[in-house]
Amino acid sequence: MKHFNLHFFKEKSRNIDKEEIVNYLTNEFSFILESNDDVVKLRYNHPIFNYEASFFMTRKSVVPDIYKISAKYFDVNFHLQIPIISPNYFVSSLLEIVKRLTLRFDLFVYSELFDDVYENSTERNMTAFKMVKNALQNKYPHRFNDLFVINENRLTNILKYLNEQKSLLEYYYELNTKVPGYLFIKDENNLPFLACNWNEGDLTVFPPSINYILFKRKDGLIKVISAKEFFEVNEKYLNDVPGFLQGTKVIPKKGYKRILRQTKKYKWEPISKTFSKYNLNQLIDL
């Protein structure tokens, strides 16, 4: 199994305005229409993360064991397909679309893990998805060989930061403060880490959950510093980003000179690792 499927039903009716649904998904959520004689596919590609999922409208039912379902519900040959190896944060955003879709078009939902069709419940859908993903990891661990499994809360914070990075850039623009993305790096033992750049001369935001700061001096020297140690040493002079994710720090103008002086003179714990890059899409939560 490569996908988690969520099927849609109507109560005591098969009537569904598929054209209106297509218009709704393409106009409201930027789904891309791809269709042929047998199937209508509405594909979603996240503009920042590059994760994908698709709605399908088929000529015939693709619901497994449909005979188990209560007779008062009718399959409308419409389902959502999500790759099982998807972060929970991304799936949550899709399930919000499902919530709006079911309310607008009076739809009910069914998953293979359900014992029947139900009114839509984001919590139930999310629980089912997590169960399928965990079962896949237990049964086919080799499918995760090229992935790095990390804590769900940590990956959620990473994705939230990236999703909100544009608004942070706008917020800090007039404060002349940089808002860097993540550097996804792994060491010689194939252990994943997160880092960010800080250039001498810049006020900067430090994203949440980073392990290392790459401090780039004006003379060209790059110093790799443990983020945990850096935050402990400069705790009094760093600020939290207001109203944002816990653990997101910023160098304020008032504390910049002191932090810079500390960074240059402090005897940081040496980092004796060899790093190479990996991709965001190699991170997965379980």
C-alpha positions in Angstrom: 0.0 0.0 0.0 1.4 3.3 -1.1 -1.6 5.6 -0.4 -4.1 6.4 2.3 -7.6 6.7 0.6 -10.5 8.6 2.0 -13.7 7.9 0.1 -16.8 10.2 -0.1 -20.4 9.1 0.2 -23.9 10.7 0.2 -26.8 9.7 2.4 -29.7 8.1 0.4 -28.6 9.8 -2.8 -26.0 9.5 -5.5 -26.5 13.1 -6.7 -23.3 15.1 -6.7 -22.3 18.1 -8.8 -18.9 17.0 -9.9 -18.4 20.1 -12.0 -19.0 22.4 -9.0 -16.6 20.3 -6.9 -13.9 20.7 -9.6 -14.5 24.4 -9.7 -14.4 24.6 -6.0 -11.1 22.7 -5.6 -9.3 24.5 -8.5 -10.5 28.0 -7.6 -10.3 27.9 -3.8 -7.3 25.6 -3.3 -5.3 25.7 -6.6 -5.8 22.0 -7.4 -4.7 21.2 -11.0 -7.2 19.4 -13.2 -5.9 16.4 -15.1 -8.5 14.2 -16.7 -9.0 11.5 -19.4 -11.9 9.3 -20.5 -11.8 7.1 -17.4 -10.9 9.4 -14.5 -10.9 13.0 -13.4 -7.8 13.8 -11.3 -7.4 16.9 -9.2 -3.8 17.2 -8.1 -2.4 19.3 -5.3 1.3 20.2 -5.1 2.2 22.3 -2.0 4.0 25.4 -3.3 6.7 25.3 -0.6 7.1 21.7 0.5 6.5 20.0 -2.9 4.3 17.3 -1.2 1.5 16.0 -3.4 -2.0 14.5 -3.0 -4.9 14.1 -5.4 -8.7 13.8 -5.5 -10.1 11.3 -8.0 -13.5 11.0 -9.7 -13.9 7.6 -11.3 -16.5 5.9 -13.5 -16.8 2.9 -11.1 -16.5 2.4 -7.4 -13.0 1.7 -6.0 -14.2 1.2 -2.4 -12.9 -2.1 -1.0 -15.4 -4.3 0.8 -18.2 -1.9 0.0 -20.8 -4.6 0.9 -19.9 -4.0 4.6 -21.1 -0.4 4.5 -24.6 0.6 5.7 -27.1 0.6 2.8 -28.2 4.1 3.5 -24.9 5.5 2.2 -24.2 5.7 -1.5 -20.7 5.8 -3.1 -20.3 8.8 -5.4 -17.1 7.5 -6.9 -15.0 10.3 -5.5 -12.0 9.9 -3.2 -8.8 11.5 -1.9 -5.5 9.8 -2.2 -2.6 10.8 0.0 0.9 9.2 -0.1 1.4 7.4 3.1 4.9 8.8 3.4 3.7 12.3 4.1 4.3 14.4 7.1 1.3 14.8 9.5 1.4 18.6 9.2 0.8 18.4 5.5 -2.0 15.8 5.9 -3.7 18.0 8.5 -3.8 20.8 5.9 -5.5 18.4 3.4 -8.0 17.3 6.0 -9.0 20.9 6.6 -9.9 21.0 2.9 -11.8 17.8 3.4 -13.7 19.4 6.3 -14.8 22.3 4.1 -15.6 20.1 1.2 -17.9 17.7 3.2 -19.7 20.6 4.8 -20.3 22.4 1.5 -21.5 19.3 -0.5 -23.1 17.3 2.3 -20.6 14.4 2.0 -19.7 11.6 4.4 -16.4 9.8 4.6 -15.0 6.3 4.7 -11.6 4.8 5.2 -10.7 1.1 5.0 -9.9 1.3 8.8 -13.5 2.5 9.5 -16.3 0.0 10.2 -18.8 2.1 8.3 -19.3 5.5 6.7 -19.3 8.5 9.1 -19.8 12.2 9.3 -16.5 13.8 8.6 -14.2 14.0 11.7 -10.7 15.4 11.1 -9.5 13.7 14.3 -10.8 10.3 13.2 -9.3 10.8 9.7 -5.9 11.8 11.2 -5.9 8.8 13.5 -6.6 6.5 10.6 -3.8 8.0 8.6 -1.2 7.7 11.4 -2.2 4.1 12.0 -1.7 3.3 8.3 1.7 5.0 8.2 2.9 3.3 11.4 1.7 -0.1 10.0 3.7 0.6 6.8 6.8 1.3 8.8 6.5 -1.8 10.9 5.7 -4.1 7.9 8.0 -2.6 5.3 10.8 -0.8 7.1 12.9 -0.8 3.9 10.5 1.8 2.5 12.0 4.2 5.0 15.7 3.5 4.3 16.2 6.8 2.5 14.2 8.8 5.0 15.0 10.3 8.4 12.4 9.7 11.1 12.0 12.6 13.6 9.6 13.6 16.2 6.2 14.8 14.9 6.2 18.1 16.9 9.7 18.9 15.6 8.8 18.3 12.0 5.6 20.2 12.4 7.5 23.2 13.7 10.0 23.0 10.8 7.1 23.0 8.3 5.2 25.7 10.1 8.3 27.9 10.0 8.8 27.4 6.3 5.2 28.0 5.6 5.3 31.3 7.5 8.7 32.4 6.4 7.3 34.8 3.8 5.2 36.6 6.4 8.2 36.8 8.8 10.3 38.3 5.9 7.6 41.0 5.5 7.4 41.6 9.3 11.2 42.0 9.7 11.9 43.8 6.4 11.7 47.3 7.9 13.8 46.1 10.9 16.5 45.1 8.4 16.6 41.6 9.9 17.3 38.5 7.8 14.9 35.5 8.0 17.0 32.4 6.8 15.6 29.1 5.8 17.0 25.7 7.0 20.2 24.0 5.9 19.4 20.2 5.9 22.7 18.5 6.6 23.8 15.0 7.7 27.1 13.8 9.1 29.4 11.0 8.1 27.3 8.6 10.1 24.2 9.6 8.1 22.6 11.3 11.1 20.4 14.3 10.1 20.8 17.8 11.5 19.3 21.2 10.9 21.4 24.4 10.6 21.1 28.0 9.4 23.4 30.7 8.2 24.2 33.9 10.1 26.4 36.4 8.3 28.5 38.9 10.3 26.9 42.3 10.1 23.3 41.0 9.9 20.5 41.0 12.4 18.9 37.6 12.0 16.2 35.2 13.0 17.2 31.7 14.1 14.6 29.1 13.1 13.2 26.6 15.7 14.8 23.2 16.1 18.2 24.0 14.6 21.3 22.0 15.8 24.0 24.3 14.4 24.6 27.9 13.4 27.0 28.5 10.5 28.5 31.9 11.4 30.1 33.5 8.4 32.6 36.2 9.2 33.5 39.1 6.9 37.0 37.7 6.5 35.5 34.6 4.9 36.0 32.2 7.9 32.9 30.0 8.6 32.5 28.8 12.2 30.1 25.9 13.0 28.6 26.5 16.4 26.2 24.4 18.5 22.9 26.2 18.5 22.1 24.9 22.0 25.4 26.3 23.3 24.9 29.6 21.4 21.5 30.1 22.9 22.6 29.3 26.4 25.6 31.8 26.2 23.5 34.6 24.6 20.2 33.9 26.4 20.0 37.4 28.0 20.5 39.2 24.7 18.3 37.2 22.3 14.6 37.8 21.9 11.7 35.4 21.1 9.9 36.1 17.9 6.7 37.7 19.1 3.5 35.6 18.6 5.4 32.9 16.8 6.7 29.3 17.2 8.4 28.6 20.5 12.2 28.3 20.1 12.3 30.9 17.2 14.9 33.5 18.3 16.0 36.8 16.9 19.0 39.0 17.4 17.7 42.5 18.3 19.6 45.6 17.3 20.1 46.4 21.0 21.9 43.2 21.6 23.8 42.7 18.3 27.2 44.1 19.3 27.4 42.1 22.5 26.3 38.9 20.8 28.8 39.5 17.9 31.6 40.1 20.4 30.7 36.9 22.3 30.5 34.9 19.1 34.0 35.9 18.0 35.8 35.6 21.4 34.0 32.7 23.1 35.7 29.3 23.1 32.9 27.2 21.5 32.9 23.5 21.8 34.7 22.2 18.6 32.4 20.5 16.0 34.4 17.7 14.5 32.0 16.4 11.9 31.9 16.2 8.1 28.6 17.3 6.7 26.7 16.8 3.4 23.3 17.8 2.3 19.9 16.0 2.3 16.4 17.2 1.3 13.4 18.3 3.3 11.3 15.6 1.8 13.6 13.0 3.4 12.2 13.9 6.8 9.2 12.0 8.1 7.4 11.8 11.4 5.9 8.7 13.1 
